[in-house]
């Protein structure tokens, strides 16, 4: 039974590290896209969101 627990722990640790790696990779790609947009002169076009008009804002 303890062998199964060790494998589950190892698999969870690997999955956690993979999730962090994917998050970092996404951030790098988004930064690169911002640089490319700036070089090409593409303006930021943002579509309106439901969260833009939040009623909790003071």
Legacy VTK file of the C-alpha trace (Angstrom):
# vtk DataFile Version 3.0
C-alpha trace
ASCII
DATASET POLYDATA
POINTS 58 float
0.000 0.000 0.000
2.836 2.400 0.754
4.338 1.834 -2.714
1.110 3.125 -4.267
1.191 6.197 -2.025
4.757 6.951 -3.085
3.850 6.695 -6.785
0.787 8.906 -6.334
2.907 11.496 -4.528
5.529 11.427 -7.279
2.883 11.760 -9.992
1.246 14.698 -8.201
4.604 16.434 -7.822
5.372 15.969 -11.525
1.906 17.264 -12.484
2.397 20.304 -10.250
5.774 21.082 -11.811
4.313 20.651 -15.304
1.517 23.096 -14.470
4.029 25.685 -13.266
6.086 25.166 -16.422
3.032 25.650 -18.632
2.119 28.841 -16.758
5.625 30.247 -17.189
5.662 29.313 -20.872
2.348 31.115 -21.392
3.700 34.257 -19.715
6.792 34.211 -21.942
4.676 33.811 -25.080
2.381 36.694 -24.065
5.370 38.969 -23.422
6.817 38.075 -26.825
3.481 38.812 -28.491
3.362 42.227 -26.805
6.833 43.013 -28.174
5.817 41.910 -31.666
2.641 44.009 -31.512
4.650 47.055 -30.433
7.118 46.579 -33.301
4.331 46.206 -35.843
2.402 49.150 -34.432
-0.683 47.120 -33.628
-2.894 48.911 -31.122
-4.443 47.059 -28.222
-8.068 46.426 -29.156
-9.950 45.269 -26.119
-13.514 44.061 -26.321
-15.834 45.188 -23.549
-16.293 42.730 -20.735
-18.997 42.149 -18.159
-16.374 42.809 -15.492
-15.612 46.317 -16.781
-18.779 47.689 -15.199
-18.444 46.038 -11.811
-20.999 47.396 -9.350
-18.615 46.987 -6.418
-16.308 49.719 -7.718
-16.451 52.964 -5.798
LINES 1 59
58 0 1 2 3 4 5 6 7 8 9 10 11 12 13 14 15 16 17 18 19 20 21 22 23 24 25 26 27 28 29 30 31 32 33 34 35 36 37 38 39 40 41 42 43 44 45 46 47 48 49 50 51 52 53 54 55 56 57
